[in-house]
Amino acid sequence: MDNASGQHMVNIRYITVTAMLSAVAFILMFLDFSVPIMPAFIKMDISELPALIGAFSMGPVCGVIVCLVKNLLHLLITTTGGVGELSNFILGAIFVFPAGWIYKRKKTKKRALLGSLCGAVLMAAASVVTNYFIVYPFYTMLMPMDEIIGMYQAIFPPVNGLLDCLIVFNMPFTFFKGILSAAVTFLLYKHISPVLKGWS
């Protein structure tokens, strides 16, 4: 097989794997569930899982593309006017790109763990910014801010103001979400990576 043919096969595999992972991520967005220690309107899902797998197997850009495609697909049925999808994409990309980039430089389990941890920390910190400036301003069009904060205070009364709520609740929640996706990835990756990368 000449170089051109080999490159063509690599490109086809890259596109195919990215499309497949994007479809799985899109489906996982619907498999969300409430968490007792969070207000009812905040849901847990692991739709970043396929993006993280893509970032490890095909490179960090693949992970970002998966985050983008799943949210573009979700726009077709959104009820948030694209606000939720924009925030989800930003946070997902912030999570998977550093993880994939760190792992790509040296492909070891320790680097994958370090990358996932760094990505989760960055995503958790960024969630405060995206929620404060993007998501919750939209929510206030549907529900008064006092009612939103009241839902947090019903769980933990000392919180006072939106920023408090985001730091006390959303930031650790988002970190845990990233760690959960990373944990499942570690369980699955060894078994599915030969299929994603193609047999040598």
KANOR-V284717 format. One record per residue. N is the residue number from 1. OMEGA is omega in radians with two decimals (999 if undefined). NEAR is the number of other C-alpha atoms within 12 Angstrom. Layout:
((N OMEGA NEAR) (N OMEGA NEAR))
This chain:
((1 -3.14 8) (2 -3.07 8) (3 -3.13 9) (4 3.13 10) (5 3.12 11) (6 3.12 13) (7 3.12 13) (8 3.13 14) (9 3.11 17) (10 -3.14 20) (11 3.12 18) (12 3.13 17) (13 -3.14 24) (14 -3.13 28) (15 -3.11 22) (16 -3.14 22) (17 3.13 33) (18 3.12 37) (19 -3.14 27) (20 3.14 26) (21 3.10 37) (22 3.12 36) (23 3.12 29) (24 3.12 28) (25 3.12 40) (26 3.13 35) (27 -3.11 23) (28 3.10 25) (29 -3.12 30) (30 -3.12 20) (31 -3.14 15) (32 -3.12 19) (33 3.13 17) (34 3.08 15) (35 -3.02 19) (36 -3.07 18) (37 3.11 21) (38 3.05 29) (39 -2.99 26) (40 -3.08 18) (41 3.10 19) (42 -3.06 27) (43 3.05 23) (44 2.98 29) (45 3.14 29) (46 -3.11 34) (47 3.02 44) (48 -3.11 54) (49 3.13 44) (50 3.12 46) (51 3.12 51) (52 3.07 54) (53 3.10 51) (54 3.14 46) (55 3.12 48) (56 -3.01 45) (57 -3.03 38) (58 3.13 38) (59 -3.04 31) (60 -3.13 35) (61 3.09 31) (62 3.12 37) (63 3.13 43) (64 3.13 40) (65 3.10 36) (66 3.09 44) (67 -3.12 47) (68 -3.07 35) (69 -3.12 34) (70 3.14 39) (71 3.04 40) (72 3.08 25) (73 -3.12 23) (74 3.09 30) (75 -3.11 22) (76 -3.09 15) (77 -3.00 17) (78 3.01 18) (79 -3.09 14) (80 3.13 24) (81 3.14 20) (82 -3.11 21) (83 3.13 25) (84 -3.14 32) (85 3.12 32) (86 3.13 29) (87 -3.14 30) (88 3.13 40) (89 -3.12 37) (90 -3.10 33) (91 3.13 41) (92 3.14 51) (93 3.12 42) (94 3.13 41) (95 -2.95 48) (96 -3.09 53) (97 3.10 41) (98 3.13 35) (99 -3.14 50) (100 -3.12 39) (101 3.12 33) (102 -3.14 28) (103 -3.10 32) (104 -3.11 26) (105 3.07 18) (106 -2.96 17) (107 3.07 21) (108 3.11 17) (109 3.14 21) (110 3.12 17) (111 3.09 22) (112 3.10 35) (113 3.12 28) (114 3.13 27) (115 3.14 35) (116 3.14 45) (117 3.11 33) (118 3.12 28) (119 -3.13 40) (120 3.12 38) (121 -3.14 30) (122 3.13 30) (123 3.14 39) (124 3.13 34) (125 -3.13 29) (126 -3.12 31) (127 3.10 41) (128 -3.11 32) (129 -3.09 24) (130 3.12 31) (131 -3.09 35) (132 -3.03 26) (133 -3.07 21) (134 -2.95 25) (135 -3.03 28) (136 2.99 33) (137 3.07 21) (138 3.13 24) (139 -3.09 26) (140 3.02 20) (141 -3.11 14) (142 -3.05 15) (143 3.12 16) (144 -3.12 16) (145 3.12 22) (146 3.12 19) (147 3.12 19) (148 3.13 30) (149 3.10 29) (150 3.11 23) (151 3.05 27) (152 -3.10 32) (153 3.08 24) (154 3.13 20) (155 -3.11 20) (156 -3.00 19) (157 -3.07 15) (158 -3.11 15) (159 -3.05 21) (160 -3.13 21) (161 -3.05 21) (162 -3.11 31) (163 3.05 23) (164 -3.11 20) (165 -3.10 34) (166 -3.12 34) (167 -3.07 25) (168 -3.05 28) (169 -2.95 33) (170 -3.09 35) (171 3.09 30) (172 3.09 25) (173 -3.13 32) (174 3.08 39) (175 3.14 33) (176 3.11 26) (177 3.10 35) (178 3.13 42) (179 3.11 35) (180 3.10 24) (181 3.14 36) (182 -3.13 38) (183 3.13 23) (184 3.09 22) (185 3.14 33) (186 3.12 25) (187 -3.02 16) (188 -2.86 21) (189 -3.10 26) (190 -3.07 18) (191 -3.04 15) (192 -3.08 21) (193 3.11 23) (194 3.13 15) (195 -3.11 21) (196 -3.08 32) (197 -3.08 28) (198 3.13 18) (199 3.12 10) (200 999 9))
